């Protein structure tokens, strides 16, 4: 099959490798001419300095990319997602199957990515939507290391279609789900706690604190799932607890790396300026904070991280506030 990949970053190219290894034809679109050139001439992912299959092609012509395939795989930050969607609309001649592999939530509206697509595209432009999510560092996928993810769609036929599209018996196992909300929430919310995990490591804390953070972070995620009516089964799956573990415990995680810098004394703007990739957890923390206020949820870790990020509270002070709260039953 033919697949158009919108976004030539490390994760976009990691998934392109999987598709190529599965004998599909891949055309990658990116606005950055340097990325396009390196893919076409050197066959390399410049963000990771890793080689990719030579049959993966790239273009900076959006019309060419959209018209190339009836399957569009989006791997762009949520901050620019609406702009990207509106950019493709003039070139859609028939309904497309949309796959999204980025993980985030829109702060202003708390809309999930699927909801943004539904708001921006008509039924004549989008025939179905699938979220692809799970514990999956691009560095490992592009090297062919074993990874498992979930393909989720409210329409089971499309979840299974994408499952077959990406499943590779050697290193990339894909499960299917019809709980799009739960899969999307897990992939987005875990980034908050990956940021927090980096902060506490930057403060010199160890494995005990990290384990406590992940465990109590899972409780806060569950409260949001309950408030929105998402399935607890998805929370306990790959896109929930699985992704939470991998991003909170690995230095591959861009959110962990950003938190590490903040924990070591950099402010938010300094941290963002020093990052080469988008840190979705910052926007998601903002969204989750205001959602929790609106739903009257008790989310102390989210609140503490929000204060560190946006109210310039020192990480040490935020930790003291967390630890000095009134005692309670687990």
C-alpha positions in Angstrom: 0.0 0.0 0.0 0.9 3.7 -0.3 1.2 5.8 2.8 1.8 9.6 3.1 3.7 10.6 6.3 3.1 14.2 7.3 6.1 15.1 9.5 9.7 14.0 8.9 10.8 14.0 12.5 12.3 11.0 14.3 9.0 9.4 15.1 7.7 10.0 11.6 10.8 8.3 10.2 10.7 5.5 12.7 7.2 4.6 11.6 8.2 5.1 8.0 10.9 2.4 8.5 8.3 0.0 9.9 6.0 0.6 6.9 9.0 0.2 4.5 10.0 -3.0 6.2 6.4 -4.2 5.7 6.8 -3.6 2.0 4.6 -0.5 1.8 5.5 2.6 -0.3 6.2 5.7 1.8 6.3 9.3 0.9 7.3 11.7 3.8 6.4 15.4 3.8 8.3 17.9 5.7 8.6 21.7 5.5 12.3 21.6 6.3 14.3 21.3 3.1 17.3 20.0 5.0 15.3 17.0 6.3 13.9 16.3 2.9 17.4 16.4 1.3 19.0 14.1 3.9 16.2 11.5 3.5 16.4 11.5 -0.3 20.2 11.7 -0.7 21.8 10.1 2.4 18.8 8.1 3.6 19.3 9.2 7.2 17.2 10.5 10.1 19.2 13.6 11.0 17.6 14.0 14.4 18.9 10.6 15.5 21.8 10.2 13.0 20.4 6.8 12.0 20.0 5.3 8.6 16.5 4.5 7.2 15.5 2.3 4.2 16.5 3.7 0.8 13.1 3.3 -0.7 11.6 5.9 1.7 11.1 9.1 -0.3 10.6 12.7 0.9 9.1 15.9 -0.5 8.4 19.5 0.6 5.5 19.6 -1.8 2.3 19.2 0.3 0.0 18.6 -2.7 2.2 15.8 -3.9 2.2 14.2 -0.4 -1.6 14.4 0.0 -2.4 13.1 -3.5 0.1 10.3 -3.2 -2.0 8.1 -0.9 -5.4 7.6 0.6 -3.7 7.0 4.0 -2.3 10.1 5.8 -0.1 9.4 8.8 0.2 12.6 10.9 3.2 13.0 13.1 3.2 16.7 13.9 3.0 18.6 17.3 -0.5 19.5 18.5 0.6 23.1 18.6 0.6 23.2 14.8 -1.9 20.5 14.1 -4.8 22.7 13.1 -2.6 24.6 10.7 -1.4 21.3 9.2 -4.9 20.1 8.8 -6.1 23.2 7.1 -3.1 23.1 4.8 -4.0 19.7 3.4 -7.7 20.5 2.8 -7.3 22.0 -0.7 -5.6 18.8 -2.0 -8.1 16.2 -0.6 -10.0 14.8 -3.6 -11.5 11.8 -1.9 -11.9 10.7 1.8 -8.7 9.8 3.5 -7.9 7.4 6.4 -6.2 9.5 9.0 -3.7 8.0 11.4 -2.2 10.1 14.2 0.9 9.1 16.0 1.6 12.3 18.0 0.6 12.5 21.6 -1.0 15.7 23.0 -4.1 17.6 24.0 -5.1 21.1 23.1 -4.9 23.3 26.2 -7.5 25.9 25.3 -10.2 23.3 24.6 -8.9 20.0 26.1 -9.8 18.5 22.7 -8.0 15.2 21.9 -6.4 14.9 18.4 -9.3 12.9 17.0 -11.7 15.6 18.1 -9.6 18.3 16.4 -9.7 16.3 13.1 -13.4 15.8 13.4 -13.8 19.5 13.9 -11.6 20.5 11.0 -12.5 17.8 8.3 -15.8 16.8 6.8 -17.0 13.2 6.2 -16.1 13.8 2.5 -12.5 14.5 3.6 -11.9 11.9 6.3 -13.3 8.4 6.1 -11.9 7.3 9.4 -9.5 8.1 12.2 -7.0 5.9 14.0 -4.7 6.7 17.0 -1.4 4.9 17.1 0.1 5.0 20.6 2.1 3.1 23.1 5.6 2.8 24.8 7.7 3.5 21.7 10.9 5.5 21.6 11.8 6.5 18.1 15.4 5.6 18.7 14.6 2.0 19.4 12.0 1.6 16.6 14.3 3.0 14.0 16.9 0.4 15.1 14.4 -2.4 14.8 14.2 -3.1 18.6 11.1 -4.9 19.8 8.2 -2.5 20.4 4.4 -3.0 21.1 1.8 -0.3 20.4 -2.0 0.0 20.1 -4.1 1.1 17.0 -7.4 2.6 18.2 -10.5 3.7 16.3 -14.1 4.1 17.2 -14.7 2.1 13.9 -13.1 -1.4 14.5 -12.5 -2.0 10.8 -10.0 0.9 10.6 -8.3 -0.1 13.9 -7.7 -3.5 12.4 -6.6 -2.1 9.0 -3.9 0.0 10.7 -3.0 -3.0 12.9 -2.2 -5.0 9.8 -0.5 -2.1 8.1 2.1 -1.7 10.9 2.4 -5.1 12.4 5.9 -6.6 11.9 6.5 -10.1 13.2 10.2 -9.4 13.9 10.0 -6.3 16.0 6.8 -4.2 15.9 3.7 -5.8 17.5 0.4 -3.9 17.2 -2.8 -4.5 19.2 -6.2 -3.0 18.2 -8.8 -1.2 20.3 -12.1 0.7 19.9 -11.4 3.0 22.8 -10.0 6.0 21.0 -10.5 8.3 24.0 -8.7 6.1 26.4 -5.8 5.5 24.1 -5.4 9.2 23.3 -5.7 10.2 26.9 -3.0 7.8 28.0 -0.5 8.9 25.3 -1.0 12.5 26.2 -1.3 12.5 30.0 1.8 10.3 30.6 3.9 13.2 29.3 3.0 15.3 32.3 4.5 12.7 34.7 7.5 12.1 32.4 8.3 15.8 32.8 7.8 15.5 36.6 10.1 12.4 36.6 12.8 14.4 35.0 12.4 17.2 37.5 12.8 14.9 40.5 15.9 13.3 38.9 17.3 16.8 38.3 16.8 17.4 42.0 18.9 14.4 42.8 16.2 12.0 43.9 16.3 8.3 43.1 14.4 5.2 42.1 12.1 5.3 45.2 10.8 8.8 44.3 10.4 7.8 40.6 8.4 4.7 41.6 6.2 6.8 43.9 5.7 9.4 41.1 4.6 6.8 38.5 2.2 5.1 41.0 0.5 8.3 42.2 0.6 9.7 38.7 -1.4 6.7 37.5 -4.0 7.6 40.2 -4.3 11.1 38.9 -4.6 9.8 35.3 -7.4 7.5 36.6 -9.3 10.4 38.0 -9.2 12.2 34.6 -10.3 9.0 32.9 -13.3 8.7 35.3 -14.2 12.3 34.8 -14.3 12.0 31.0 -15.8 8.5 30.9 -12.7 6.7 29.4 -12.1 3.0 29.9 -9.9 1.9 32.8 -8.8 -1.0 30.6 -7.0 1.3 28.3 -5.3 3.1 31.2 -3.9 -0.2 32.3 -2.7 -1.1 28.8 0.2 -0.1 26.5 -0.9 3.5 25.9 -1.5 4.1 29.6 0.7 2.4 32.2 3.0 1.1 29.5 3.8 4.5 28.1 3.9 6.0 31.6 6.7 3.5 32.6 8.8 4.0 29.5 8.7 7.8 29.5 9.2 8.2 33.2 12.2 5.9 33.3 14.2 6.6 30.2 16.5 9.4 29.1 15.3 8.8 25.5 12.1 10.7 26.5 12.2 14.4 25.4 9.7 15.2 28.2 12.0 13.5 30.8 14.9 15.5 29.4 13.1 18.7 29.6 12.1 18.0 33.2 15.7 17.1 34.0 16.9 20.5 32.9 14.2 22.3 34.9 15.1 20.2 37.9 18.7 21.3 37.5 17.7 25.0 37.6 16.8 26.1 34.1 13.5 28.0 33.7 10.8 27.0 31.2 11.9 29.3 28.4 15.6 28.3 28.7 14.6 24.7 28.6 12.4 25.0 25.5 15.2 27.0 23.8 17.6 24.1 24.4 15.4 21.3 23.2 15.6 20.1 19.6 12.2 18.5 19.7 8.7 19.5 20.9 7.9 18.9 24.5 4.2 18.0 24.5 4.0 17.5 28.2 4.1 21.2 28.9 0.9 22.0 26.9 -0.7 18.9 28.3 0.1 19.8 31.9 -1.6 23.2 31.3 -4.7 21.5 29.8 -4.9 18.9 32.6 -4.5 21.5 35.3 -7.5 23.6 34.1 -9.6 20.5 33.4 -8.9 19.3 36.9 -10.0 22.7 38.3 -13.2 22.5 36.2 -14.0 19.0 37.2 -13.0 19.6 40.9 -10.4 16.8 40.8 -7.6 16.4 43.3 -4.4 16.2 41.2 -1.5 17.3 43.5 1.3 16.2 41.1 -0.3 18.0 38.1 -0.8 21.1 40.3 2.8 21.0 41.5 4.2 20.7 38.0 2.0 23.5 36.8 3.3 25.8 39.5 6.9 24.9 38.6 6.3 25.5 34.9 4.0 28.5 34.8 4.2 30.1 38.3 8.0 29.9 38.7 7.8 27.9 41.9 11.2 26.3 42.7 11.1 22.5 42.2 12.4 22.0 45.8 9.6 24.1 47.1 7.0 22.3 45.1 8.3 19.0 46.4 8.1 20.2 50.0 4.5 21.2 49.4 3.7 17.8 48.0 5.3 15.9 50.9 3.8 18.1 53.6 0.1 17.6 52.6 -2.3 16.1 55.1 -1.9 12.4 55.6 -4.5 10.2 54.0 -5.3 6.6 53.2 -4.0 5.2 49.9 
